[in-house]
Amino acid sequence: MQVLEATSTVQFDIWDLDISGVSNSTDNGSFSYTILQPNPKIGSVLQITLPREVQAGEEVSIDIDYSTSPTGQAFSWLNAEQTAGGKLPYMFTQCEDINCRSVAPLQDTPSNRITYSASITTKAGFVSKMSANETGVTTSDDGYTTATFDCAIPIPSYLIAIAIGDLEYRSLGARVGVITEPSQMDKVANELEDMGDLLDAVEEYMGPYIWGNYTIIVLPPSFPMGGMENPLLTFASPTIIVGDKSQVYVATHEMAHSWTGNEITCQNWENFWLNEGFTVFVERHVSGEIHGEDFSKVAALLGNTSMY
């Protein structure tokens, strides 16, 4: 493997981003940059030229001024009529697998783990949530709400997530809770009331849960997946809320991702099966501990049948 000792350029993945400037926050100097198109089907490359060669291990501060596009691959926009409560519009992101490059300029690969902080400002009445710890919410006199977030644990970029709409949080225990539209809260909370026990069971098998709280947000019906393991904010389809808790295994699967996929991540998309394979293994082991070995075996049979 070639080890890069020094470089005078840095590259970021971008997709439908409008770059308006690149600078150094330390001395306010501007950097020259070009946008390359090696494969437009998966975005572009923002290549920034540094004023000098930078050695391996040296830190460089780069400020990129940009705006996203309403048609960015990561974003889904719903009008009020498309939500369960019909009160406010709704926006959510889905960054897996390479869609986070339409949210921000970054090196969009699982092998690059990052921390992030963010500030989201909306009209008052909207609630913003992210796959990070919420550090504050303020409302200004002119009718805008600003929520701030911080993710101090390094994650792959595909785990950055945003949801904004008519949202409500309810605690289901010491470190677990759910978020959904107010009109759906009672049935969502009833369906997922055993989340604390599930998290305890996974933790007993896998070791300490490092993320603090565990929260599931149940999205509108247009969410295209059963679940998405964004840390601190697991996305779940409302199709898991069926009234008899028979789909709660989805929550067990996403919890298991907190260890296999989020804490430890595959190096590249070619090996993404490792994230899912180990997570399914943990899910079925824990399900067997809770519901009995026969339950786990039936789940394995159904999984193998769908695979074949």
N, C-alpha and C positions, 0 to 999 in steps of 0.2 A: 504494500500500500504506500502510495506517495504521501509524504508529510509536507504540508505547505509551511515553510518557515517565515515567509513574509509576503505581503500583497499590497498593491496600491488600488485595488478595486474591491467592491463588495456588491453582491447580487441579492435581490429580493424577488420573490414571486408576486405578481400582481395580476388582477383579472377585472376588467371593467372599472379600473380606478383612474381618476383624473389627477395626475401629479402636477402640482403647481410650484413646487420648490423643494430643494434639499439644502440643509444648512447644518452648521456645527453649533450646538447650543452653548458651548463653552466660550467661543470668541465671536459668535454671530457671523462667521465666515460662510460663504455659500460654496457648495460642491457642484461640480458639473456632473451631468448624468445623461444617459441615453436609455431608450426603451427598445429592447430587442424582441424579435418575434420568431423564436426557433420553432414553436408549435402553437399557433393561435387557438387551436381547439382546447387547450388547457391553460390559456392565459398568456402573459408576457413576462419578460424579465426586465426589472429595473436595475440597471448597472450604474453604480455610483463610483466616480473616480475620486480617490482621496488625494490630498495635497502632497503626501509623502508615503513611503512604504511603511507599513505597520507590521510589527513583529508578532509572531504567534504568542498569545497570552496577553497582549496589550489591549486595553479598553479604548474604544472610540465612541464618542457620542454623535449620533446622527439624528437630526430632526427632519421628518418628511411631512410636508404639507400636502394633503390630498383630500379628495372627496370620493365617496362611493357612488354607485349607480343604482337607481331603483330596480334595474333588471339584473343586479348582481346575483350570481348563482346561489349564494348562501341565503338570500332573503326570501321570505314568503310574507305577502301582504294580504290581509283579509279586511274586508269592510265589515261594519257592525252586523250586517245581516248574515254574515258567514260564521258568526260566533254563537255559542250556546245562549248567552244572555241577551244578545242583540243590542248592547248598550254602547260599546266603543269599538273602533277598529282595533286590529291586533296585528302584531308583527313578531315573527320568530325566525331564528336562523337555524340552518343545518349545515355545519361545516365539514362533516365527514363525507367524502374523504379529502378532496383537494379544493373545497370551496372557501376555505378561510382566506385565501388570497384575494377574494372579492370583498373581504371585510377590512383587511389591512395589509400593507406591504410587509411580508415576512418570508422566512425560508420555510416553505410549506411542505415539510416532510416529517414523518414520525420520529426520525432520529434527532431532530432539533427540538429540545425541550426548553420552554420559556416560562417566565413569570410575566404577569401583566397587571396593570391597573387601568381603570376606566372611569369616566364620568358621563352619565347619560342625562340629558335635559329634555323634558317633555312638557306638554301642557298639563296643568293640574288635573288630577283625576286618573291619569294613566299611571300604572305601576310598572316599574322596570326591574327585571331580575337578570342575573348573569351567573355563569359557572364560576363564581368567586365569592368571597366573603363580602357582604354588604357592610360598608364602613360608615355610611351616613346618608340621610335623606333630609333635604331642606326644600321649603316652598317659598318662593319670592313674592313680593307684593304685587308684581305684575302678572301673577297667575301661572308661573312655571315651577315645576318640581325637578330637582336635580338629585340623582342617586349616585353615590360613589362606591366603587368596588375594588377589591385587591385580591389577587391570587398569588400567594407567596410560595406555593409548591410548584416546581417546574412541571409543565404539562406539554404534550405535543399540541401543535396549533389547532388540530381538528377538534379539540375539546373546548375551545372558546365558544360560548353560546350566549345568546340574548333572547329574552322574551319580554314584550311590552304589550299591555292591554288592561282590561278590567280584571285585575287579579287580586286574590286574597290568600293569605297564609294562615294555616292552622297547625298548631303543634299536636303531634300524636305521641309525645313522650319526651324524655330528657334530651335526646339528640336527633329526633326524626320529626318530619312534618311534611305537609302537602301544600301545594299551591294550585289553584284553579280559579275559574270564574265563580263569583259568589253564588250564582244560581245552581252550580253543580257541586258545591262544597260538601253538603251533607252526605250525598251518596258516595263521593270520592273518599271522604274521611272514613265512612263506615266500611268501605271495601278494603281500605289499606290500613285499618286500625292495628294490624299485627306487625307493622313494619319494624317496630322496635325489637320484637322477638326474632324476626328474620335477620336483622343486622347483627344481633348478638350471636346468632347461630353461625353466620358467615365469619364473624370475627373470631369466634372460638376455634374455627378450623384453620383460618388463614393468618391469624396474628393481628396485632393492633391496627385499628382503623385510623389512618393518619389525617383524615380530612376534616375532622371536627363534626359538623352536623351532616345529616343525610336528608335531602329533600327531593321529593318527586313533584314535578309539575305536569298536570294532565292537560294536554293541549287540545285545540279544536280538532274536529274529525279529519281535516285535511292534512294533518301531520302524517308523513308518508311511511313511518316506521312503527313497529311495536314499541320500541324504546331506544333511547340514545343515552349513553352513559356519561354525559357531561358532569364533571365533578361538582358536588354541592348543589346540582340542579339537574337531576335525571329527567329527561323528557320522556313522556309516555303518551301513547295514543289512548283516547277515551274508549277504544274497543276493549281495553282490559277491565273496564268498569262494567261488569255484567250482573252484579247483584248476589253472586254466590261464592265469590273469592276464588273461583276456579282458574283465573288468569294471573293470580298473584305471583306465579313462578317468574313472570316477566320482571317483577321487582327484584326477586332473588338473583336473576341473571345480571341485572344492571348493578346491583350491589356488589356482586362478585367482580365486576369490571373495576371497582375501586382498587383492587389489588392487581388483577391481570388485565392490563390494558391501560390503566391510568397511572398506577404507581410504577409498574414495569410495562414497557411498551415495545412492540416490534420495531425493528430498525427501519423497515421500508414497507411499501404497500404490497410488495411481492410476498411478504411473510405475514400479512395481516391475519391469516388463518390462525396463527399462534395466539393472538389476542382472543379470538372467538373460541378456539378449541379448548384452551385452558379454562376459559370462563364457563363454557358449557359443562366441563368436567366438575368445576366447583359447584355450579348450580345444581347439578344432579346429585352430587354427594350430599349437599345440605338439604335438598328436598327429601332425600332418602332418610336423613337423620330426623327430619320433622314428621314426615308422613309415612315412613316405612320403606323398606327395600323394594317391595312390589311397585310402589308409586314410581320410584326411580327407574326401575326396569321398564315399566310401560313408557315412561318419557323417553328412554333410550331407544326403545323399539320404534316409537313414532318418529323420533329424529332420524333414525337410520332409514326408515321407510321413505321419508321425504327426501333424504339425501340420494338414495338409489333412484 
